[in-house]
C-alpha cells in the first residue's frame, strides 16, 4: 500500500517505513506530523475521492532538520563592473512515515 501526499508544496509518494525529505516543517525532532492524502493505492483498489480521502491520515515522525545543497547565484553585467553574488540553502526536514490510517 502506498499514498501520494501533499508535503511542502510538492506531492510525494510514501509507504510505511519510508523516510522522505520535505520542505521545513515547524516541529521538533521526535514529534508526530500528519499529511493530507491526495491518492491512496491498496493493491488493486485506487482511492481518489476527496470525501473518502478526508478520513485518511498519513502520519510520520520528524527525524531531523537538514540543509539542502548550496546554490550560488552570480549576476554580472558586461563593461560596467557590476557584479552581485548571492547564495541559498534550502531548509529541509527528514520524516519517517509511520502509518497510513483510514483506508478500508
VMD Tcl script that draws the C-alpha trace (Angstrom):
set ca {
  {0.00 0.00 0.00}
  {1.21 3.49 -0.80}
  {-0.15 7.02 -0.80}
  {0.51 10.28 -2.59}
  {0.60 13.11 -0.02}
  {0.92 16.89 -0.13}
  {4.12 17.86 1.65}
  {5.80 21.23 1.45}
  {4.35 22.48 -1.82}
  {5.00 19.19 -3.64}
  {3.45 15.77 -3.81}
  {5.41 12.76 -2.53}
  {4.83 9.02 -2.95}
  {5.12 7.41 0.50}
  {4.94 3.94 2.03}
  {5.02 2.88 5.68}
  {8.59 2.75 6.99}
  {9.97 5.02 4.26}
  {11.86 8.24 5.00}
  {11.25 11.36 2.93}
  {12.86 14.79 2.82}
  {10.39 17.68 2.57}
  {10.49 21.46 2.93}
  {10.94 22.60 6.52}
  {8.15 21.68 8.94}
  {7.99 23.73 12.11}
  {8.08 20.77 14.53}
  {10.67 19.50 16.97}
  {12.61 16.28 16.43}
  {10.63 13.24 17.58}
  {7.17 14.80 17.20}
  {4.40 13.36 15.05}
  {3.19 15.16 11.91}
  {0.33 14.35 9.55}
  {-0.03 14.90 5.82}
  {-3.07 15.32 3.57}
  {-3.54 12.34 1.23}
  {-4.25 13.04 -2.45}
  {-4.38 9.40 -3.63}
  {-4.22 6.00 -1.91}
  {-3.38 2.74 -3.71}
  {-4.06 -0.51 -1.84}
  {-3.35 -3.45 -4.12}
  {-5.86 -3.20 -6.98}
  {-8.07 -0.56 -5.38}
  {-7.32 3.11 -6.01}
  {-8.94 5.79 -3.85}
  {-9.02 9.36 -5.18}
  {-12.43 10.59 -3.97}
  {-11.94 13.71 -1.79}
  {-14.78 12.71 0.56}
  {-13.14 9.36 1.31}
  {-9.64 10.87 1.48}
  {-10.80 13.36 4.13}
  {-10.80 10.43 6.57}
  {-7.38 9.13 5.52}
  {-4.49 10.17 7.74}
  {-0.83 9.68 6.83}
  {1.35 10.17 9.90}
  {5.09 10.43 10.27}
  {7.78 11.14 12.83}
  {10.23 14.03 12.43}
  {13.76 12.60 12.44}
  {15.95 15.66 11.88}
  {16.29 19.05 10.25}
  {18.70 19.39 7.32}
  {20.06 21.99 4.94}
  {19.98 21.44 1.20}
  {22.91 21.92 -1.16}
  {24.39 25.38 -1.57}
  {23.14 27.20 -4.65}
  {25.43 30.00 -5.90}
  {23.83 32.88 -7.77}
  {26.10 35.29 -9.64}
  {24.80 38.24 -11.65}
  {27.20 40.05 -13.93}
  {26.86 42.96 -16.36}
  {29.46 43.40 -19.02}
  {31.69 46.55 -19.18}
  {30.20 48.20 -16.06}
  {31.99 46.36 -13.25}
  {28.60 45.37 -11.81}
  {28.68 42.02 -10.00}
  {26.31 40.62 -7.45}
  {26.90 37.37 -5.61}
  {24.23 35.58 -3.60}
  {23.84 32.12 -2.06}
  {20.92 29.99 -0.92}
  {20.46 26.78 1.09}
  {17.00 25.27 1.49}
  {15.83 24.34 5.00}
  {14.60 20.72 4.92}
  {13.08 18.18 7.31}
  {13.57 14.40 7.25}
  {10.37 12.50 8.13}
  {9.82 8.75 8.63}
  {6.31 7.59 7.63}
  {4.79 5.53 10.44}
  {1.20 4.81 9.36}
  {-1.48 5.22 6.69}
  {-4.81 5.11 8.57}
  {-8.44 5.24 7.45}
  {-8.26 3.04 4.33}
  {-10.68 0.12 4.12}
}
mol new
graphics top color blue
foreach p $ca { graphics top sphere $p radius 0.5 }
foreach p [lrange $ca 0 end-1] q [lrange $ca 1 end] { graphics top cylinder $p $q radius 0.2 }
display resetview
